[in-house]
Amino acid sequence: MDDFLIIGGGVAGTSAGARLSKLGRVRLLEAEGALAYHASGRSAALFEESYGTPAVVAMNHASHDYHKAADLLSPRGLMIVGAKGQDDLLADDLAKMQLDAISIEEARSLMPILNADALCGAGYHAEAWDIDTDRLVQGFARDLRQNGEIVTGAKATAITRLPDGWQVETPKGVFSGRVLINAAGAWVDEIATMAGVAPIGIRPLRRSMARIPAPGGLDVSGWPMTLNAGETWYSKPDAGALIVSPADADLTTPHDAWADDMVLAEGLARFEELVTEPVTRVISNWAGLRSFTPDGNLAIGPGADDPSFVWFAGQGGYGMQSSPAASQLLADIVGNAPSELDAETVASLSAKRFA
């Protein structure tokens, strides 16, 4: 019997495994044939410390040194632009995200296709970075394997409570562990129900992406991640092209998500309203499920049902950037160790709040 049995091989499961491998033997079960197949493999991959709920921002701040030391960050910058008539909304977003107001001319120097006649203003800061998400996940997986094993193609089909732990049946065999870590993303409530544990009300929200050719044939590599006031679209350079999201958050069911053509078209139309270059072609598109708890904060630690059933869920759109600190908090809770995070933040993340 392993010490820790983890269900889910995205950034949540792999980061949990990396941290828990210091406390005991770990086995991670991933339903798909590869790690980070669902939401973790479809992330916009930006590290922005001020993005998220107050608890997430605290974890972002605590995660910075890990990302930096592992050389996972590269400069990107973040810009918010407001359409005419959005002055108040833009001001609110700049204050919330801690961006400095810049002139429209400065904004166009950062992203030359912006339509000056359509804008009321903009804001920017350089303190936002691209995250090498593949290296992040694979680094966690490497650490996990120091004292554990990863089994792919191992979808949980039955979960049984044992006197001294848990048993999980999969197509790859039957596995048991003293503590069960539920890190299954959009599927966490299904895993809980299978285990006879009360679900927490996870909300899988679809987020779509379109990759378009570099507008006007320009070199987009140095452009910042850019979103409009109110965030009804955002764009980001990606491998010589530009990815544009309609920033959708449509409630759905756990599944291998795909983009809705109409949602993409509407988002691209909103993007076109503020730029001078039309979107003439979509190279590819995809979607992922960002899973949120009812109050928007992560659920970390055991619930009220059973101290050996541990939640690591509700990463939403913050999983990559907050994963170092979130997984360390999980290990601190499981290992009964003090956390570097403040008590209010820790309490706001406790899975017991859903009892």
C-alpha positions in Angstrom: 0.0 0.0 0.0 1.3 3.4 -1.0 1.2 6.3 1.5 -0.5 8.6 -1.0 -2.7 7.8 -3.9 -3.4 10.7 -6.2 -6.1 10.8 -8.9 -5.4 13.3 -11.6 -2.3 14.1 -13.6 -2.6 17.8 -14.4 -0.6 20.5 -12.6 -2.6 19.8 -9.5 -1.8 16.1 -9.3 1.8 16.3 -10.3 2.6 19.2 -8.0 0.9 17.4 -5.1 2.9 14.3 -5.9 6.1 16.2 -6.0 5.5 17.7 -2.5 4.0 14.6 -0.9 6.9 12.4 -2.2 9.0 14.1 0.6 6.5 12.6 3.1 6.0 9.1 1.8 5.5 6.8 -1.2 3.3 8.3 -3.9 1.4 6.8 -6.8 -0.4 9.1 -9.3 -3.2 7.7 -11.5 -4.0 9.6 -14.7 -7.0 8.6 -16.9 -5.5 9.8 -20.1 -2.4 8.5 -21.9 -0.3 11.6 -21.0 0.0 14.1 -18.2 -1.6 17.5 -18.4 -4.0 16.4 -21.2 -7.0 18.6 -20.2 -7.0 22.1 -18.7 -3.3 22.0 -17.7 -2.3 21.4 -21.3 -4.5 24.2 -22.6 -3.5 27.1 -20.4 -2.7 30.7 -21.4 0.4 30.1 -19.3 0.9 33.6 -17.8 2.3 34.4 -14.3 0.7 37.5 -13.1 0.9 37.9 -9.3 -2.2 40.2 -9.0 -4.5 37.9 -10.9 -7.1 36.0 -8.8 -8.8 36.1 -5.5 -6.9 37.5 -2.5 -6.0 33.9 -1.5 -4.8 33.1 -5.0 -2.8 36.3 -5.1 -1.1 35.3 -1.8 -0.2 32.0 -3.3 1.0 33.6 -6.5 3.4 35.8 -4.5 4.6 32.7 -2.6 5.2 30.9 -5.8 7.3 33.5 -7.5 10.7 32.3 -6.2 10.0 28.7 -7.2 9.2 29.7 -10.8 12.2 32.0 -10.9 14.7 29.5 -9.4 13.5 26.8 -11.9 14.0 29.3 -14.8 10.4 28.8 -15.9 9.6 32.5 -16.6 10.3 34.7 -19.6 9.3 38.3 -20.1 5.8 39.1 -21.5 4.1 42.1 -19.9 0.4 42.7 -19.4 -1.7 45.4 -21.0 -5.4 46.3 -20.6 -7.1 48.5 -23.2 -10.5 50.2 -22.9 -12.9 51.0 -25.6 -14.4 54.5 -25.9 -17.0 54.9 -23.1 -15.3 52.4 -20.8 -13.3 54.9 -18.8 -14.6 53.9 -15.4 -14.4 50.1 -16.2 -10.8 50.6 -17.4 -9.9 52.6 -14.2 -11.3 49.8 -12.0 -9.4 47.1 -13.9 -6.1 49.0 -13.7 -6.5 49.5 -10.0 -7.4 45.8 -9.4 -4.6 44.5 -11.5 -2.1 47.2 -10.3 -1.3 48.4 -13.8 0.0 51.9 -14.6 -2.0 54.1 -17.0 -0.3 54.7 -20.3 -1.2 56.8 -23.3 -2.8 55.3 -26.4 0.3 56.1 -28.3 2.4 54.0 -25.8 -0.2 51.2 -26.1 0.2 51.2 -29.9 4.0 51.0 -29.5 3.5 47.8 -27.6 0.8 46.4 -29.9 0.8 48.3 -33.2 -2.5 47.0 -34.5 -4.6 48.7 -31.8 -7.1 51.2 -33.2 -6.4 54.5 -31.6 -9.8 55.9 -32.7 -11.6 53.1 -30.8 -9.8 53.4 -27.5 -10.3 55.5 -24.4 -7.1 54.5 -22.7 -4.8 51.7 -21.6 -2.6 50.4 -18.8 0.5 48.3 -18.6 3.1 46.7 -16.5 6.1 44.6 -17.3 5.8 42.3 -14.2 4.0 39.5 -16.0 5.8 36.5 -17.5 5.2 33.5 -19.7 5.4 30.2 -17.8 7.0 27.2 -19.5 4.2 25.0 -18.4 5.6 21.8 -19.9 8.8 22.2 -17.9 6.8 23.0 -14.8 4.7 19.9 -15.0 7.6 17.6 -16.0 9.7 19.0 -13.2 7.0 18.1 -10.7 6.7 14.7 -12.3 10.4 14.2 -12.0 10.3 15.0 -8.3 7.4 12.7 -7.7 9.2 9.8 -9.3 12.0 10.2 -6.7 9.7 8.4 -4.3 6.7 7.2 -6.4 5.2 6.2 -9.7 3.0 7.7 -12.4 0.5 5.4 -14.1 -1.2 6.8 -17.2 -4.3 5.3 -18.9 -5.5 4.5 -15.4 -9.0 5.9 -15.1 -10.7 5.3 -11.8 -13.6 3.0 -12.3 -14.4 2.1 -8.6 -13.2 3.5 -5.3 -13.5 1.5 -2.0 -12.8 2.7 1.5 -10.6 0.2 3.3 -10.0 0.0 7.1 -6.6 1.5 6.6 -7.0 3.6 3.4 -8.4 3.5 0.0 -8.6 1.1 -3.0 -8.9 2.4 -6.6 -9.8 0.1 -9.5 -8.5 1.1 -12.9 -7.9 -0.6 -16.3 -4.2 -0.7 -15.3 -4.8 -2.6 -12.1 -6.0 -2.1 -8.6 -4.1 0.3 -6.4 -4.3 1.2 -2.7 -3.1 4.0 -0.6 -3.3 5.3 3.0 -4.5 8.8 1.9 -6.4 9.5 -1.3 -5.7 12.9 -3.0 -8.5 14.1 -5.2 -6.8 16.2 -7.9 -9.0 15.3 -10.8 -9.8 18.8 -12.0 -13.3 19.1 -13.5 -14.0 15.5 -12.4 -13.3 15.9 -8.7 -17.0 15.7 -7.7 -17.4 12.5 -9.7 -14.4 11.0 -7.9 -15.8 12.1 -4.5 -19.2 10.5 -5.3 -17.5 7.3 -6.4 -15.7 7.3 -3.0 -18.9 7.9 -1.0 -17.7 11.5 -0.1 -20.0 14.5 -0.4 -19.1 16.7 -3.5 -18.2 20.3 -3.1 -20.1 21.7 -6.0 -17.3 22.1 -8.5 -18.2 24.2 -11.6 -16.4 23.3 -14.8 -16.3 26.4 -17.0 -15.3 26.2 -20.6 -12.6 28.6 -21.9 -12.0 28.7 -25.7 -8.9 29.7 -27.7 -8.3 30.5 -31.4 -4.8 30.7 -32.9 -4.7 33.2 -35.8 -1.8 34.2 -38.1 0.3 37.1 -37.0 -1.8 40.2 -37.8 -0.5 42.0 -40.8 2.5 39.7 -41.0 4.0 41.6 -38.1 6.5 40.2 -35.6 4.3 39.6 -32.6 6.9 37.9 -30.3 7.4 41.0 -28.1 3.7 42.0 -27.7 2.3 41.8 -24.2 -0.6 39.7 -23.2 -3.5 42.1 -23.8 -7.1 42.1 -22.6 -9.9 44.6 -22.9 -11.6 46.3 -20.0 -14.1 43.9 -18.5 -12.2 41.0 -20.1 -14.4 39.9 -22.9 -11.4 38.9 -24.9 -7.6 38.6 -24.5 -4.7 37.9 -26.8 -1.2 36.6 -26.4 1.7 35.8 -28.8 2.3 32.1 -29.3 4.9 30.5 -31.5 4.9 33.3 -34.1 1.1 33.5 -34.2 -1.5 35.1 -31.9 -3.9 33.3 -29.7 -7.2 35.1 -29.0 -9.7 34.0 -26.4 -13.3 35.2 -26.1 -12.8 34.8 -22.3 -15.8 32.6 -22.2 -16.8 30.9 -18.9 -19.7 28.7 -19.9 -20.9 26.2 -17.3 -20.7 22.6 -18.7 -20.1 19.0 -17.6 -16.8 17.3 -17.2 -15.6 16.2 -20.7 -12.8 16.6 -23.3 -13.8 20.1 -24.2 -13.8 21.7 -27.6 -14.4 25.3 -28.7 -17.9 26.4 -29.9 -17.6 28.1 -33.3 -20.2 30.8 -32.5 -18.5 31.7 -29.2 -15.2 32.0 -30.9 -16.6 34.1 -33.7 -18.3 36.5 -31.2 -15.0 36.8 -29.3 -13.0 37.5 -32.4 -15.5 40.1 -33.4 -15.0 41.9 -30.1 -11.2 41.7 -30.6 -11.6 43.2 -34.1 -13.5 46.2 -32.8 -10.3 47.5 -31.1 -7.7 46.6 -33.7 -7.0 47.7 -37.3 -6.3 44.2 -38.8 -9.2 41.9 -39.5 -9.1 38.3 -38.6 -9.1 36.5 -41.9 -8.2 33.0 -40.9 -8.1 30.7 -37.8 -5.2 28.3 -37.8 -6.6 26.1 -35.0 -8.8 26.3 -32.0 -9.3 24.4 -28.7 -11.0 24.7 -25.3 -10.3 23.6 -21.8 -12.4 23.4 -18.6 -11.4 25.7 -15.8 -12.9 24.3 -12.6 -14.1 26.6 -9.8 -15.5 25.9 -6.3 -18.7 27.8 -5.4 -16.8 30.7 -3.8 -13.9 30.8 -6.4 -11.1 29.8 -4.0 -9.3 26.5 -4.2 -10.2 23.6 -2.0 -7.1 22.3 -0.3 -7.0 19.6 2.4 -9.4 17.0 3.9 -13.1 17.8 4.0 -15.3 17.1 7.0 -16.2 13.5 5.8 -12.9 11.7 6.2 -9.5 13.0 7.1 -7.9 10.5 4.6 -9.8 11.9 1.6 -7.9 15.1 0.6 -9.1 17.7 -1.8 -6.8 19.6 -4.2 -9.4 21.2 -6.4 -10.8 24.4 -7.9 -7.6 25.7 -9.5 -9.7 27.7 -12.0 -7.5 29.8 -14.2 -4.8 30.1 -11.6 -3.4 26.5 -11.4 -0.1 27.0 -13.2 1.0 30.2 -11.5 -0.1 29.2 -8.0 0.9 25.5 -8.1 4.2 25.8 -6.2 2.6 27.4 -3.1 -0.7 25.6 -3.4 1.0 22.2 -3.4 3.3 23.2 -0.6 0.2 24.2 1.5 -1.3 20.8 0.7 1.8 19.0 1.9 1.9 21.2 5.1 -1.7 20.3 5.9 -1.2 16.6 5.3 2.1 16.6 7.2 0.7 18.8 10.0 3.4 21.4 9.4 3.1 25.2 9.7 2.5 27.1 6.4 4.3 30.2 5.3 0.9 31.5 4.2 -1.1 33.6 6.7 -3.8 32.0 8.8 -6.7 33.9 7.0 -5.5 32.7 3.6 -5.1 29.1 4.8 -8.6 29.1 6.3 -10.1 30.5 3.1 -8.7 27.6 1.2 -9.8 24.8 3.6 -12.0 22.2 2.0 -13.8 21.9 5.2 -15.7 25.1 4.4 -18.0 23.1 2.1 -19.3 20.8 4.9 
